[in-house]
Amino acid sequence: MDFQTGKIYDDFINLRQTQYLCFAKNTVEIVILRKNMDEDFIEKIKHNEVFFQIFIRENIIFLLIKFEGLNWLDIPFVIKNVKSLPDEINDDNFGYKCQILLADAMSGKLYVNRFEGLSHGLSKALYWAICEQIKNPVKNFEQKVNKVHASFSSDEMARLSCGK
């Protein structure tokens, strides 16, 4: 979908703050929904350097994302959020495109629509983790995510993960 900042999208209206990711056409789409955001938070998401890592536990893929000046975010991923399977990474200079969307959970207003590139290595790791999840689908997804969150903070996941 072609998103435009400043517009309101009903899909972003949510009763709670959350983040999730989808995969479509070799693009990782990260949606961050927040309430009562201040201008500093929005500016950091919009402009600060971003780091990505991947953490896998209980066959659940967690994409970790850190914007300079903010804490790590961990976003659990399950294959049902794949709109189309990504292409395998064969070219050493290729990595998946990443679209980062920040919207107000109360109004649905989009504040940030930012594009980044995932590194070659991280893209390959993500591809193979998705293939593994296809072969061994996750059962009791919410329960397993809660178990991982009870065992690891986002910072601990980042210390134990691989990435850029």
Buried (B, 14 or more C-beta within 10 A) or exposed (E): EEBEBEEEBEEBBBEEEEBBBBBBEBBBBBBBBBEEBEEEBBBBBBEEEBBBBBBBBBBBBBBBBBBEEBEBBBBBBBBEEBEEBBEEBEEEEBBBBBBBBBBBBBEBBBBBBBEBBBEBBBBBBBBEBBBEBEEEEBEEBEEBBEBBBEEBEBEEBBEEBEBB
